[in-house]
Amino acid sequence: MDIKEKLAKLEDIMELDAGTLRPEMSLEEIEEWDSLAALSYVVMMTDDFGKNVTGAEIRAFKTVQDILNTMEK
């Protein structure tokens, strides 16, 4: 899966328009990155990547790139 596909998955989770997210963006500046988006991320990681993600891991995210780095099989 390439970076564009990963960004598209995150945009879908956050209900953002395609092309909105960039890896260097701070999660603090993304209003749509909230508890519901985080929960959707956990489900996506389990379903699409077979990984379990902890709350501590999610709280450590600072940028979109931090999330992208976890999206590997």
VEXMARDREN-445671 format. One record per residue: residue in one letter; x, y negated, z of N, C-alpha, C in turn. Coordinates in nm, 4 decimals. Layout:
A_X_Y_Z_X_Y_Z_X_Y_Z
...
***
This chain:
M_0.0850_0.1176_0.0000_0.0000_0.0000_0.0000_0.0898_-0.1243_0.0000
D_0.0640_-0.2148_-0.0928_0.1478_-0.3337_-0.0988_0.0906_-0.4459_-0.0107
I_0.1648_-0.5543_-0.0029_0.1280_-0.6631_0.0877_-0.0056_-0.7264_0.0483
K_-0.0341_-0.7346_-0.0812_-0.1616_-0.7928_-0.1253_-0.2796_-0.7090_-0.0774
E_-0.2646_-0.5783_-0.0836_-0.3710_-0.4892_-0.0377_-0.3902_-0.5006_0.1137
K_-0.2798_-0.5114_0.1862_-0.2876_-0.5268_0.3313_-0.3546_-0.6586_0.3681
L_-0.3146_-0.7652_0.3014_-0.3764_-0.8956_0.3282_-0.5259_-0.8920_0.2956
A_-0.5628_-0.8230_0.1884_-0.7042_-0.8111_0.1515_-0.7835_-0.7393_0.2609
K_-0.7256_-0.6355_0.3202_-0.7924_-0.5648_0.4300_-0.8136_-0.6582_0.5492
L_-0.7100_-0.7367_0.5826_-0.7226_-0.8300_0.6946_-0.8245_-0.9398_0.6645
E_-0.8248_-0.9885_0.5418_-0.9234_-1.0909_0.5039_-1.0646_-1.0345_0.5137
D_-1.0805_-0.9090_0.4765_-1.2114_-0.8445_0.4870_-1.2538_-0.8334_0.6334
I_-1.1625_-0.7925_0.7192_-1.1916_-0.7801_0.8625_-1.2346_-0.9144_0.9216
M_-1.1667_-1.0204_0.8801_-1.1944_-1.1541_0.9347_-1.2990_-1.2300_0.8549
E_-1.3547_-1.1639_0.7516_-1.4553_-1.2248_0.6656_-1.4060_-1.3557_0.6054
L_-1.2830_-1.3516_0.5538_-1.2218_-1.4668_0.4884_-1.2229_-1.4464_0.3372
D_-1.2158_-1.5564_0.2632_-1.2069_-1.5486_0.1178_-1.0732_-1.4869_0.0778
A_-1.0736_-1.4182_-0.0338_-0.9506_-1.3586_-0.0853_-0.8456_-1.4671_-0.1074
G_-0.7225_-1.4375_-0.0710_-0.6134_-1.5315_-0.0888_-0.5971_-1.6330_0.0229
T_-0.6762_-1.6188_0.1290_-0.6715_-1.7145_0.2405_-0.5490_-1.6934_0.3285
L_-0.5164_-1.5683_0.3587_-0.4088_-1.5389_0.4534_-0.2721_-1.5355_0.3864
R_-0.1726_-1.5819_0.4619_-0.0326_-1.5729_0.4232_0.0431_-1.5124_0.5410
P_0.1461_-1.4333_0.5156_0.2183_-1.3652_0.6238_0.2704_-1.4591_0.7326
E_0.3132_-1.5781_0.6967_0.3731_-1.6685_0.7946_0.2721_-1.7431_0.8818
M_0.1432_-1.7257_0.8551_0.0410_-1.7977_0.9319_0.0373_-1.7511_1.0777
S_0.0246_-1.8477_1.1662_0.0088_-1.8184_1.3084_-0.1346_-1.7738_1.3335
L_-0.1511_-1.6703_1.4145_-0.2863_-1.6229_1.4449_-0.3655_-1.7264_1.5239
E_-0.2966_-1.8117_1.5969_-0.3648_-1.9166_1.6739_-0.4393_-2.0144_1.5832
E_-0.3924_-2.0325_1.4611_-0.4561_-2.1263_1.3691_-0.5681_-2.0622_1.2868
I_-0.5906_-1.9326_1.3053_-0.6949_-1.8617_1.2312_-0.8139_-1.8392_1.3246
E_-0.9137_-1.9229_1.3091_-1.0318_-1.9175_1.3959_-1.0997_-1.7811_1.3925
E_-1.0939_-1.7155_1.2767_-1.1617_-1.5866_1.2596_-1.0900_-1.4703_1.3276
W_-0.9666_-1.4916_1.3742_-0.8967_-1.3859_1.4477_-0.9463_-1.3914_1.5912
D_-1.0492_-1.3132_1.6186_-1.1111_-1.3121_1.7505_-1.1237_-1.1675_1.7980
S_-1.1944_-1.1487_1.9071_-1.2053_-1.0141_1.9643_-1.2758_-0.9167_1.8695
L_-1.3730_-0.9640_1.7940_-1.4419_-0.8771_1.6991_-1.3480_-0.8362_1.5858
A_-1.2673_-0.9308_1.5369_-1.1691_-0.8988_1.4329_-1.0653_-0.8008_1.4864
A_-1.0229_-0.8200_1.6100_-0.9254_-0.7294_1.6705_-0.9831_-0.5885_1.6818
L_-1.1087_-0.5787_1.7206_-1.1744_-0.4484_1.7298_-1.1844_-0.3834_1.5916
S_-1.2196_-0.4620_1.4914_-1.2261_-0.4107_1.3545_-1.0885_-0.3647_1.3077
Y_-0.9842_-0.4368_1.3490_-0.8465_-0.3984_1.3156_-0.8139_-0.2615_1.3765
V_-0.8525_-0.2397_1.5020_-0.8273_-0.1117_1.5694_-0.8947_0.0020_1.4928
V_-1.0190_-0.0186_1.4526_-1.0930_0.0838_1.3780_-1.0260_0.1096_1.2431
M_-0.9877_0.0022_1.1739_-0.9215_0.0162_1.0446_-0.7901_0.0925_1.0586
M_-0.7136_0.0635_1.1614_-0.5855_0.1320_1.1818_-0.6075_0.2809_1.2058
T_-0.7106_0.3157_1.2808_-0.7414_0.4560_1.3068_-0.7882_0.5247_1.1785
D_-0.8819_0.4619_1.1083_-0.9408_0.5231_0.9892_-0.8444_0.5284_0.8704
D_-0.7748_0.4179_0.8454_-0.6930_0.4080_0.7240_-0.5478_0.4530_0.7421
F_-0.4965_0.4401_0.8644_-0.3547_0.4679_0.8860_-0.3293_0.5783_0.9888
G_-0.4350_0.6263_1.0538_-0.4191_0.7332_1.1511_-0.3392_0.6926_1.2733
K_-0.3433_0.5631_1.3077_-0.2676_0.5125_1.4219_-0.3615_0.4582_1.5286
N_-0.3234_0.4785_1.6531_-0.3942_0.4177_1.7651_-0.3180_0.2922_1.8060
V_-0.3918_0.1846_1.8298_-0.3317_0.0569_1.8656_-0.3824_0.0168_2.0036
T_-0.2929_-0.0321_2.0868_-0.3313_-0.0735_2.2221_-0.3611_-0.2231_2.2277
G_-0.4322_-0.2614_2.3306_-0.4593_-0.4026_2.3533_-0.3324_-0.4827_2.3723
A_-0.2347_-0.4236_2.4383_-0.1067_-0.4919_2.4598_-0.0371_-0.5203_2.3267
E_-0.0445_-0.4255_2.2345_0.0156_-0.4467_2.1023_-0.0540_-0.5622_2.0301
I_-0.1857_-0.5654_2.0368_-0.2613_-0.6718_1.9708_-0.2314_-0.8070_2.0344
R_-0.2236_-0.8127_2.1654_-0.1939_-0.9402_2.2334_-0.0541_-0.9911_2.2002
A_0.0357_-0.9031_2.1593_0.1722_-0.9429_2.1251_0.1812_-1.0047_1.9850
F_0.0775_-0.9871_1.9031_0.0793_-1.0442_1.7684_0.0810_-1.1961_1.7748
K_0.1706_-1.2562_1.6973_0.1780_-1.4025_1.6881_0.1459_-1.4516_1.5475
T_0.1813_-1.3715_1.4465_0.1606_-1.4112_1.3071_0.0903_-1.2999_1.2298
V_0.0427_-1.3352_1.1128_-0.0164_-1.2354_1.0243_0.0878_-1.1280_0.9921
Q_0.2130_-1.1679_0.9760_0.3199_-1.0715_0.9461_0.3324_-0.9657_1.0559
D_0.3125_-1.0055_1.1801_0.3170_-0.9088_1.2906_0.2130_-0.7982_1.2693
I_0.0965_-0.8364_1.2233_-0.0078_-0.7372_1.1965_0.0316_-0.6513_1.0759
L_0.0776_-0.7173_0.9720_0.1179_-0.6442_0.8505_0.2238_-0.5396_0.8804
N_0.3144_-0.5701_0.9715_0.4220_-0.4777_1.0061_0.3701_-0.3466_1.0652
T_0.2507_-0.3489_1.1229_0.1930_-0.2281_1.1816_0.1183_-0.1428_1.0811
M_0.0912_-0.1971_0.9655_0.0060_-0.1324_0.8664_0.0869_-0.0411_0.7751
E_0.1446_0.0626_0.8342_0.2210_0.1632_0.7617_0.1725_0.3001_0.8042
K_0.1773_0.3935_0.7129_0.1381_0.5308_0.7475_0.2551_0.6040_0.8079
***
